[in-house]
Structure formats: C-alpha cells, structure tokens
Amino acid sequence: PNTPLFLHGISSGTAVTVSSLAKWDKRRATIMQQQQEQQSQQKEENHTLDDSKFNLPNDKIAPTFVASISVTPGYDISRVMVPQRFRFPYNDLLVHSVKEHFLLPNQNILQSFHPQAFAAAMNASTLQEFVDVTAPFAGYDTSQDYYQHENPVVGMHYITTPKLVLNAVDDPCCNIQNLYEQSPYIQHGGKTYDDIVRASPNVLVAVTKTGSHCPFLDGQFFPFVRDPLFGNWMLHSWADTVSIEYYKAALQVYGDRRFL
C-alpha cells in the first residue's frame, strides 16, 4: 500500500493526466479543508474528532502520486488540432486514420446512436472539426459542453502534485504557441497557460529547441543507446532520461507523499 505511484502522460494521453490531477488535487484540498474545519469545531466543543465522515466512497476519494510528467501536451484541446497548429501532413494523415480505424469499424453502432454526428465526422476535413462533431459519442450534446467538461486546461490551476511538462519548439503537432496563448476560461482571469504554470509552486515546464513530437532524440549523429536489460540498440530519448531523473529526485524530495 505504500508503493510510490507516478502519473505519466504522452501526447494526447497528457489530457488524462492533467484532468485527473486537477480533479483529485482539488478534491483532496476540499477534504483537507473539511477535516481542518471539523477539527477546529471539535476542539471548540471539546469533543473527539469523528473521522467516519471521511471514509468516502470511491468517487469521492483522491489518489496521491509522488509526481507526474506530461510529454508534449497541446494545452487547449478546443484549438490544438486546427491545421495552422497541427501541421501538414499530420492533420490530413490522422483525419484519414481516425475515420479508417474508429468510425468505419464501428459504423453500425455509431450510426444507429447518432446518425448526424456520424455523417459529420465522416465529412470532417480536419482533426479539430472531427473532435468537434463527435462530441455526442462522448456523451455531450455540443462541442462546447464537451470542452467545458473534458478540456484539461479548465482545471489546471488546481494541480498541486509536483509536475514536469516537456515541450519542443519544433513540435509539428503541438505548436509551442499553445503554451503562451491566453486562456478563454473565466477562472483563469485572462492569464496565459504559461502564466498559470509560473504562478504554481509545483509545476515546471521545460521547453527545448528541438525534440519534435515526443521523440526528443539525444545524439546529433548517433541517437542510440544500449538497452540496459537486453543489450540491444534502442533510440536514445532525452525525454525518457529526464523523466527517470525527475521521478528519482521527486522520490527524494516528495517521497512522503506516498503516505498521504
């Protein structure tokens, strides 16, 4: 039960790590505040603290991670996949791919569930348009509802878990300008995502000049290294190396988080 846990996300998977941490860290802060308030009240009334009210069901508890890393996030998912940001040829390739591997194999189910959304998805010409029109398949009536509930940037200011974010200037899929644009959400008070990160004592963004979308190959002429387990050659990723270093350092500094 005291095994240290880490939450790691890459590319589109970073949306899950950010959304989850924001939800759980906010929930944990609320629980701790309630406990402190009850402790103060019990002391004033000279009663014994009743911990039973904090034995919460699974949907009310908050798992704890020593640290978390997001590699090449796109930040605001309502904008990240427009062609100007998700560049050629990747936008065209992936639009075709999601239709081929997601829509068509599930055509009967999706078409019977929401024929208008299926038709619109098949006609989508960009990834952003595809995500917009497929909101009903995620349980939302409109794309606005979908982004309000599923956009990872909505609650990023709640994150208190130590977190490292890696971005590259030459990323063709997650434009680095996404980091520096102004958030449209009221709770962010007109700040950019860079501003929100700078205001957090627990989140760090590292921006590299090169790295593309995820590889972060280390070695100008020979980006390979021996596999420490099997001895085979494998790609040498700076992102992998720094992730391990960060998690090791987090264990030394924040290791007691596993007991929260």
C-alpha positions, 0 to 999 in steps of 0.5 A, a space after each residue: 500500500 505504500 508503493 510510490 505511484 507516478 502519473 505519466 502522460 504522452 501526447 494526447 494521453 497528457 489530457 488524462 493526466 492533467 484532468 485527473 490531477 486537477 480533479 483529485 488535487 482539488 478534491 483532496 484540498 476540499 477534504 483537507 479543508 473539511 477535516 481542518 474545519 471539523 477539527 477546529 469545531 471539535 476542539 471548540 466543543 471539546 469533543 473527539 474528532 469523528 473521522 467516519 465522515 471521511 471514509 468516502 466512497 470511491 468517487 469521492 476519494 483522491 489518489 496521491 502520486 509522488 509526481 507526474 510528467 506530461 510529454 508534449 501536451 497541446 494545452 487547449 484541446 478546443 484549438 490544438 488540432 486546427 491545421 495552422 497548429 497541427 501541421 501538414 501532413 499530420 492533420 490530413 494523415 490522422 483525419 484519414 486514420 481516425 475515420 479508417 480505424 474508429 468510425 468505419 469499424 464501428 459504423 453500425 453502432 455509431 450510426 444507429 446512436 447518432 446518425 448526424 454526428 456520424 455523417 459529420 465526422 465522416 465529412 470532417 476535413 480536419 482533426 479539430 472539426 472531427 473532435 468537434 462533431 463527435 462530441 455526442 459519442 462522448 456523451 455531450 450534446 455540443 462541442 462546447 459542453 464537451 470542452 467545458 467538461 473534458 478540456 484539461 486546461 479548465 482545471 489546471 490551476 488546481 494541480 498541486 502534485 509536483 509536475 514536469 511538462 516537456 515541450 519542443 519548439 519544433 513540435 509539428 503537432 503541438 505548436 509551442 504557441 499553445 503554451 503562451 496563448 491566453 486562456 478563454 476560461 473565466 477562472 483563469 482571469 485572462 492569464 496565459 497557460 504559461 502564466 498559470 504554470 509560473 504562478 504554481 509552486 509545483 509545476 515546471 515546464 521545460 521547453 527545448 529547441 528541438 525534440 519534435 513530437 515526443 521523440 526528443 532524440 539525444 545524439 546529433 549523429 548517433 541517437 542510440 543507446 544500449 538497452 540496459 536489460 537486453 543489450 540491444 540498440 534502442 533510440 536514445 530519448 532525452 525525454 525518457 532520461 529526464 523523466 527517470 531523473 525527475 521521478 528519482 529526485 521527486 522520490 527524494 524530495 516528495 517521497 512522503 507523499 506516498 503516505 498521504 
